[in-house]
Amino acid sequence: MSSHLDHIYPVFDKMLPREAKEELLGQKGCVIWMYGLSGSGKSTLANLLERRLHEQGRFVKVLDGDNIRSGLNNNLGFSDEDRLENIRRVSEVSKLFADAGVIVVNSFITPKNDLRRMAREIVGDDDLLEVYVKASFETCAARDPKGLYAKVKAGEVKQFTGKDSSFEEPERPDLIIDTEAFSEEECLSQLLEAAQEKLVRS
């Protein structure tokens, strides 16, 4: 039985190689993937990191969960199947950016270990820095920067990660940033230090 893949003929070998893009940009493409509960500080850290790297003359693209779901993934909900497809698409887009020499900073809840493994498999070990942005459900609910926890309490939001839908503690993240224990600047410093190896062209 024929599939749609039988009629696809990739031409990656004829394109300008990744090394040429990285040489032009003067940096190594990579994906810094931050995950954690809503309100843990992922988006704040992503924006701070983008600005700090930009100041250093680096070319950065932030991919944020809410932004992606308002465009590329606006046809997806929050079922397990849709969450998987959301992360699969983001992983493929991230890989495309990294292959073009761009530093990609991702901010997605990514609640399950199988989703994190899939992202790593698609992006590749060499290009991925997996960062768990850690904060308790109670702390995130107290912060509630988007008003989501209040809506959850009022019964207006279903399948909410940490309440109706589980958040699994990560297996082997490259870095854990505890936003309850450290200030924004301290968390950013930890993130920058861990990212240096990925950012330097060999």
GIHUBEL-V187026 format. One record per residue. RES is the residue in one letter. SS is DSSP state (~ for helix, > for strand, _ for the rest). PSI is psi in degrees with one decimal (999 if undefined). OMEGA is omega as a letter, one per 30 degrees, with the letter a starting at -180 (999 if undefined). Layout:
res=RES ss=SS psi=PSI omega=OMEGA
res=RES ss=SS psi=PSI omega=OMEGA
//
This chain:
res=M ss=_ psi=130.0 omega=a
res=S ss=_ psi=144.6 omega=l
res=S ss=_ psi=167.5 omega=a
res=H ss=~ psi=-22.0 omega=a
res=L ss=~ psi=-18.5 omega=l
res=D ss=~ psi=-17.4 omega=a
res=H ss=~ psi=19.7 omega=l
res=I ss=_ psi=130.0 omega=a
res=Y ss=_ psi=88.8 omega=a
res=P ss=_ psi=146.5 omega=l
res=V ss=_ psi=35.4 omega=a
res=F ss=~ psi=-33.5 omega=a
res=D ss=~ psi=-16.4 omega=a
res=K ss=~ psi=-6.6 omega=a
res=M ss=_ psi=159.8 omega=l
res=L ss=_ psi=131.8 omega=a
res=P ss=_ psi=157.9 omega=l
res=R ss=~ psi=-40.6 omega=a
res=E ss=~ psi=-34.8 omega=l
res=A ss=~ psi=-38.1 omega=l
res=K ss=~ psi=-43.0 omega=a
res=E ss=~ psi=-35.8 omega=l
res=E ss=~ psi=-42.1 omega=l
res=L ss=~ psi=-42.9 omega=a
res=L ss=~ psi=-16.4 omega=a
res=G ss=_ psi=33.9 omega=a
res=Q ss=_ psi=168.5 omega=l
res=K ss=_ psi=129.4 omega=l
res=G ss=_ psi=141.2 omega=l
res=C ss=> psi=170.3 omega=l
res=V ss=> psi=117.9 omega=l
res=I ss=> psi=104.5 omega=a
res=W ss=> psi=108.0 omega=l
res=M ss=> psi=134.1 omega=l
res=Y ss=> psi=159.5 omega=a
res=G ss=_ psi=178.4 omega=a
res=L ss=_ psi=156.7 omega=l
res=S ss=_ psi=126.4 omega=a
res=G ss=_ psi=0.3 omega=a
res=S ss=_ psi=-21.4 omega=l
res=G ss=_ psi=9.2 omega=a
res=K ss=~ psi=-53.2 omega=a
res=S ss=~ psi=-38.8 omega=l
res=T ss=~ psi=-47.0 omega=l
res=L ss=~ psi=-38.1 omega=l
res=A ss=~ psi=-43.7 omega=a
res=N ss=~ psi=-39.3 omega=l
res=L ss=~ psi=-42.9 omega=a
res=L ss=~ psi=-42.5 omega=l
res=E ss=~ psi=-46.6 omega=a
res=R ss=~ psi=-40.6 omega=a
res=R ss=~ psi=-42.8 omega=l
res=L ss=~ psi=-36.8 omega=l
res=H ss=~ psi=-41.1 omega=l
res=E ss=~ psi=-27.0 omega=l
res=Q ss=_ psi=3.0 omega=l
res=G ss=_ psi=21.6 omega=a
res=R ss=_ psi=150.1 omega=a
res=F ss=_ psi=116.4 omega=a
res=V ss=> psi=144.2 omega=l
res=K ss=> psi=123.9 omega=l
res=V ss=> psi=130.2 omega=l
res=L ss=> psi=116.9 omega=a
res=D ss=> psi=142.8 omega=a
res=G ss=~ psi=-48.9 omega=a
res=D ss=~ psi=-40.8 omega=l
res=N ss=~ psi=-43.7 omega=a
res=I ss=~ psi=-39.3 omega=a
res=R ss=~ psi=-15.9 omega=l
res=S ss=_ psi=-9.0 omega=a
res=G ss=_ psi=-93.1 omega=a
res=L ss=_ psi=-42.8 omega=a
res=N ss=_ psi=32.5 omega=a
res=N ss=_ psi=-5.2 omega=l
res=N ss=_ psi=4.9 omega=a
res=L ss=_ psi=143.9 omega=l
res=G ss=_ psi=-144.0 omega=a
res=F ss=_ psi=22.2 omega=l
res=S ss=_ psi=166.3 omega=l
res=D ss=~ psi=-39.5 omega=a
res=E ss=~ psi=-42.0 omega=a
res=D ss=~ psi=-35.2 omega=l
res=R ss=~ psi=-41.4 omega=l
res=L ss=~ psi=-45.0 omega=l
res=E ss=~ psi=-36.3 omega=l
res=N ss=~ psi=-49.6 omega=a
res=I ss=~ psi=-34.2 omega=l
res=R ss=~ psi=-47.4 omega=a
res=R ss=~ psi=-44.7 omega=l
res=V ss=~ psi=-39.8 omega=l
res=S ss=~ psi=-43.3 omega=l
res=E ss=~ psi=-41.5 omega=l
res=V ss=~ psi=-42.5 omega=l
res=S ss=~ psi=-41.6 omega=l
res=K ss=~ psi=-41.1 omega=l
res=L ss=~ psi=-44.5 omega=l
res=F ss=~ psi=-47.0 omega=a
res=A ss=~ psi=-38.7 omega=l
res=D ss=~ psi=-22.0 omega=l
res=A ss=_ psi=8.4 omega=l
res=G ss=_ psi=9.5 omega=a
res=V ss=_ psi=143.8 omega=l
res=I ss=> psi=116.8 omega=a
res=V ss=> psi=126.7 omega=l
res=V ss=> psi=111.5 omega=a
res=N ss=> psi=142.5 omega=l
res=S ss=> psi=95.1 omega=a
res=F ss=_ psi=142.5 omega=a
res=I ss=_ psi=-43.5 omega=l
res=T ss=_ psi=66.8 omega=a
res=P ss=_ psi=-18.9 omega=a
res=K ss=_ psi=149.6 omega=l
res=N ss=~ psi=-31.0 omega=l
res=D ss=~ psi=-31.4 omega=l
res=L ss=~ psi=-40.5 omega=l
res=R ss=~ psi=-39.3 omega=l
res=R ss=~ psi=-40.4 omega=l
res=M ss=~ psi=-44.3 omega=l
res=A ss=~ psi=-43.2 omega=a
res=R ss=~ psi=-39.3 omega=l
res=E ss=~ psi=-41.0 omega=a
res=I ss=~ psi=-48.8 omega=a
res=V ss=~ psi=-41.2 omega=a
res=G ss=_ psi=140.6 omega=a
res=D ss=~ psi=-43.9 omega=a
res=D ss=~ psi=-26.8 omega=a
res=D ss=~ psi=-7.1 omega=a
res=L ss=> psi=131.5 omega=l
res=L ss=> psi=111.0 omega=a
res=E ss=> psi=118.6 omega=a
res=V ss=> psi=119.0 omega=l
res=Y ss=> psi=114.1 omega=l
res=V ss=> psi=106.1 omega=a
res=K ss=> psi=131.6 omega=l
res=A ss=_ psi=145.3 omega=a
res=S ss=_ psi=158.5 omega=l
res=F ss=~ psi=-40.6 omega=a
res=E ss=~ psi=-41.8 omega=l
res=T ss=~ psi=-43.3 omega=l
res=C ss=~ psi=-38.4 omega=l
res=A ss=~ psi=-35.2 omega=l
res=A ss=~ psi=-36.3 omega=l
res=R ss=~ psi=-52.1 omega=l
res=D ss=_ psi=58.5 omega=a
res=P ss=_ psi=-25.3 omega=a
res=K ss=_ psi=1.0 omega=a
res=G ss=_ psi=12.6 omega=a
res=L ss=~ psi=-39.7 omega=a
res=Y ss=~ psi=-33.5 omega=l
res=A ss=~ psi=-39.4 omega=l
res=K ss=~ psi=-36.2 omega=l
res=V ss=~ psi=-45.3 omega=a
res=K ss=~ psi=-33.8 omega=a
res=A ss=_ psi=-1.1 omega=l
res=G ss=_ psi=17.4 omega=a
res=E ss=_ psi=-15.0 omega=a
res=V ss=_ psi=127.5 omega=l
res=K ss=_ psi=163.7 omega=l
res=Q ss=_ psi=40.3 omega=a
res=F ss=_ psi=129.3 omega=a
res=T ss=> psi=129.3 omega=a
res=G ss=_ psi=-16.7 omega=l
res=K ss=_ psi=-77.9 omega=l
res=D ss=_ psi=-32.2 omega=a
res=S ss=> psi=132.6 omega=a
res=S ss=_ psi=153.9 omega=l
res=F ss=_ psi=118.8 omega=a
res=E ss=_ psi=135.2 omega=l
res=E ss=_ psi=138.7 omega=a
res=P ss=_ psi=154.6 omega=a
res=E ss=_ psi=-56.8 omega=a
res=R ss=_ psi=66.7 omega=l
res=P ss=_ psi=153.7 omega=l
res=D ss=_ psi=-26.4 omega=a
res=L ss=> psi=139.7 omega=l
res=I ss=> psi=124.1 omega=l
res=I ss=> psi=114.8 omega=a
res=D ss=> psi=102.5 omega=a
res=T ss=_ psi=-6.1 omega=l
res=E ss=_ psi=-29.4 omega=a
res=A ss=_ psi=-20.6 omega=a
res=F ss=_ psi=155.7 omega=l
res=S ss=_ psi=168.2 omega=l
res=E ss=~ psi=-46.4 omega=a
res=E ss=~ psi=-38.6 omega=l
res=E ss=~ psi=-40.5 omega=l
res=C ss=~ psi=-42.3 omega=l
res=L ss=~ psi=-40.0 omega=l
res=S ss=~ psi=-42.8 omega=l
res=Q ss=~ psi=-42.1 omega=a
res=L ss=~ psi=-45.4 omega=l
res=L ss=~ psi=-42.0 omega=a
res=E ss=~ psi=-43.2 omega=a
res=A ss=~ psi=-29.4 omega=a
res=A ss=~ psi=-17.8 omega=a
res=Q ss=~ psi=-41.0 omega=a
res=E ss=~ psi=-35.8 omega=l
res=K ss=~ psi=-25.5 omega=a
res=L ss=~ psi=-13.9 omega=a
res=V ss=_ psi=127.8 omega=l
res=R ss=_ psi=134.2 omega=l
res=S ss=_ psi=999 omega=999
//
